[in-house]
Amino acid sequence: MTYCVAIKVADGLVALSDGRITAGTQLSSARKIALIGPQGAQFLVMTSGLRSLRDKTVAYLKRMMAKRPEGYASLLDVAADYSACLRRVREEDEKDLAVSDLRFNLHTIIGGKMPDDPEPNFLLIYPEGNWIEVDERTPYLSIGETSYGKPILDRALRTSTDLRTALKLAYLSFDSTRISAADVGFPIDMLVYLPQEKVWRETQYDYDELIEQRQWWNSRLKQLAHDMPDGPWADELCPPRDRLSVVPDKSSA
């Protein structure tokens, strides 16, 4: 499994992907995100699902792109070619996968701003080759293990959210996911697209590099739960606080 999230705000695009790969009992790391195309027409591809399907689909796409040295004019052109490659791989591999009880499960997010696009955007392409785009009311798309990171994005993210806060929310949605899903974890790749620069910026972080942010968030979550006003259940179900035993919290996430 994996976790990828793509966020569109007024200031630009944010993308985050975990880097954990699981194969049976084996753990390894690999990039699940790539930038493809020439400068000025570069687009992002993030995937969840079988890596062999991802690699084959992207290989077919790059073969098609060899006939377009100038790159794509629009993100819809990218989606059309990518979907054609995806359907070809599905036709070639789906029956063989089924023999091994494997599903054709490749979900893809593509994003960027091509020369003819009025603004940067993200599209989510399903295994069947159909797609949806990010929406103003829900300015993010996610694939993989999506349940755990969704609540914080739904509560706090808006199109008007500034880029720095959007980056924090992307990280916190990943952090919520890795806590609850054993097959999602570090390292993470983080990218932003800045419309004024017409360029992607990218970086990668491992577990030990984000200790400060992780500890800050964990401690404040616990304190907020403690400081939350008592509900009607408090007097009905709990003894007074001074009669409760306090056990030191030694947990670390």
N, C-alpha and C positions, 0 to 999 in steps of 0.2 A: 504494500500500500504506500501511499505518498500523501503529501499535502502541498497544494499549490494554490495561491490566491493572487488575483489580479484586481487592482483598485484603480478607478478612474475618478479623479477630482479635478476641480477647476485649474489647479496648478500643474497638472500633468498626470502621468501614469506611474503606478507602483506595482512591482511584481515580486513575489517571494516564493521560493520553492525549497522544500527540505531535500536533503541529499542522502537519506538512508535507503539502502537496497537490502531486501530480505530474500533469501533463497533457502527455503527449509529452515534449518537452524543456523544458517550462515548469515552474518551481517557484513556489509561493505558499504562504500559510499560512491556515488557517481552523480554527475550533473543531470538534472531533469529539465534543464532550461538552456536554450541556445539562442544566439542572435545570428540571423541569416540574412544575406544580401549585402549589396554595396552601401557605402556611406551615403546617407541622404534617402535611401530606400531600404533601410534595415528594419526587419521585423523580428519580434520575439516569438518563440515557440516553447510552450511548457506542456508536459504530458503526464498523465497517470495511466497505469496499465502495464501490460507486458512490454519490457524494454525491447525485445526483438521486433515487436510490431512498430514501435516508435522508430527504431533505427532504419527499418526497411522503408517505412513511409517517408521519412525525411530523405533517405537516399534517392527514392524515386522523385521527390520534389526537387532536389538539387539537380537531378538529371534534366528535368523539365526547365529549370532555371538557366541551364547552360545556353538555352536558346534565347534567353532574355538578359544579356549582359548588363543592360541598363537598369534591371530590376523591375519591380511591379509598379504600375501607376496608382493602384489603390489597394486597400486592405481586402476589399471584396474580390479582387483578382487573385490575391494570395489564397483566400478561402476557397475559391473555385478550384484552383489547381491542387491545393492540399486535399480537399475533399475527393477529388478524382483519384489522387494517389491512395488515399485511405480506402476507397471503395475497391480499388484494384488489389490492395493487400488483403482486404477482407475476402474477396473472391478467391484469391490464391491460397489463403491460409486457414480460413475459418473451419473447414471440414477436418483438416489435420489436427487443429487444436482440440476440436471436440472429441477426437479419439483419445486424447490424453486428459479429458475432463477439464479442459481450459476454455474460457470464454474469450471471444474477441472483444476486449474491454478498453480499447484505447480512446481516452478522452483528451482533448487538446484545447489549449487556450493560445490564440495568436493575438498579437497586439503591436501597435506602433502607429506611425503616420506616414503614409506614402505620399508622393508629390501631389496627387489629385485629391487627396482626402481633405475635407474642410477642418478636421480636428483629429487628434489622436484617439484611438479606440481599442477596445478588446472584443474579441469574438470567441465564443465557446463552441467547439465543433464536436458533435457526438460521434460515437462509433459508426453510426449509419451514414455519416457524411452531411447531415443537416446541422444547422447552427443557429445560435441566438447571439445578440449583442448585449453588452452591459447596459443597464437601465438607470435613468436618473434617480428613480426612487430607491433602487437597490444598486448602488454604484460599485459593485464588486462581483466577480465570478470566482468560483472555487471548484477544484476537482480533487479526487482522491478521497481521503477520510475527512469529509466536510462537516460532519455534525458538531464536533466539539468547538471549532473555531467560529462557528456562525453566530452564536449569541452576542459576543462582544462587538462584532461588526454591525449586526442589526441594531444594537442599542446606541452605538457611538459614532458610526460612520455616516457622513452626509457628503453630497457633491461639493458643498462649500468647505469641507474640512481642509485645513492647510496641509501641504505636502509632508511636513515633518511629523504632524500628528498621524497622518495616514500611514506613514512608515512604522510608527509605534504600534498602531492598531494591527497592521499586517503581522508584525512580530508577535504581539500578544495573542493573536488568533492562532499562530503557529504554536506558541508556548502552551496554550490551552489544549491543543491537539496532541502535542508530544507527551504531555503529562498523562493523558488517558489512552493513548494508542501506542502500543509498544513498537509498532513498525513504522513510526514517524519519528525522525530525530535529526540531530545535527550531522554534518554541517548544513548551513542554509546559504542560499544565494539570494541576494537582494538587488533589485534593479529599479531605476527610475528613468522615465523619459521626460525631458524638459522641452516643451514646445518652442520656447524662445531660442534654445540652442540646437534644436532638431537633432538631438543625439541621445543615446542611451548611456547611462552611467551604471556601473555594476561593481559589486564587491561580494566577499564571502566571509562568513564568520563561523567559528567552531564553538563548542560548548563553553570552554574556559574564557573566551573573549567577551562573553556577555554576562558574566557573574554579577556585576553591579546592577544591571537592569533586572535580572532575574530575582535577586535578593530584595531589591526595592519593591518590586511588584508583589512578591510573596508576603513580605512583612505588612504592607499596606492592606492587602486583601484580608489578612487575619485581623488587623486592627479595625478595619471598617466593619467586619462582622461583629466584633466585640462592641463597637460604639453605636451600632444600629439601634434606634429606639425600640424598646421592648414592645412586642405585639400583645394582643389580648391573651395569648397562650402563656405568657411569662408567669403571671400570678396564679393561673389555674394549674399549671403543670410543674413549675419549678420552685424550689425553695429559694429564699433570699440569697443574693449573690455571696454574702459574707459567710454563708453556711455551706457553700460549694467548695469541694476540694479542687485545688489548682495543680495540674500536672504540667511540669515544664515541657515546652514544645522543642524537641530535638530534631524534628524533621528537616530535610533539606531537599529542594527540588532543583 
